[in-house]
Amino acid sequence: MQNTGAMPIIVTERALQRIKQILQKKGLTDAYVRIGVRAGGCAGYEYVILPIESPRPNDQLYELEGVRIVIDPKSAEILEGTTLDSRGQLIGGGVQFHN
């Protein structure tokens, strides 16, 4: 696990607060948050954001306001320049990727 400086994605304050709310609501305040992509979806990739107990050895580690975020190297390349945001709408709300 390594901290490589600047995070490849932009996490807005709204998204960060939403992630904190979700972790707190589920009692996962000590969890890491994995952000990445996996095979699937319409364009060949599907976005992933989920709590995990511990990172993998090759994960990149970042911390934003106490939230520990891990991104695997391949996902970091694909997500470079992506913005993670949150909308407070009932329909279509939640945390969203803008690439």
Long-range contacts (C-beta under 8 A, 24 or more apart in sequence): 1-55, 1-56, 1-57, 1-58, 1-59, 1-60, 1-61, 1-70, 2-58, 2-59, 2-60, 2-61, 3-60, 3-61, 3-62, 4-60, 7-62, 7-64, 7-69, 7-71, 8-60, 8-71, 8-76, 8-77, 8-79, 8-80, 8-81, 8-82, 9-35, 9-71, 9-79, 9-80, 9-81, 9-82, 9-83, 9-84, 10-81, 10-82, 10-83, 10-84, 11-64, 11-69, 11-83, 11-84, 12-83, 12-84, 12-85, 12-86, 14-85, 14-86, 14-87, 14-88, 15-84, 15-85, 15-86, 15-95, 16-64, 16-65, 16-67, 17-86, 18-86, 18-94, 18-95, 19-49, 19-67, 19-95, 20-65, 20-66, 20-67, 23-51, 23-67, 26-51, 31-68, 32-61, 32-68, 32-69, 32-70, 33-67, 33-68, 33-69, 33-70, 34-59, 34-69, 34-70, 34-71, 34-72, 35-69, 35-70, 35-71, 35-75, 35-79, 35-84, 36-71, 36-72, 36-74, 36-75, 36-79, 37-74, 37-75, 37-78, 37-79, 45-78, 47-97, 48-75, 49-84, 49-95
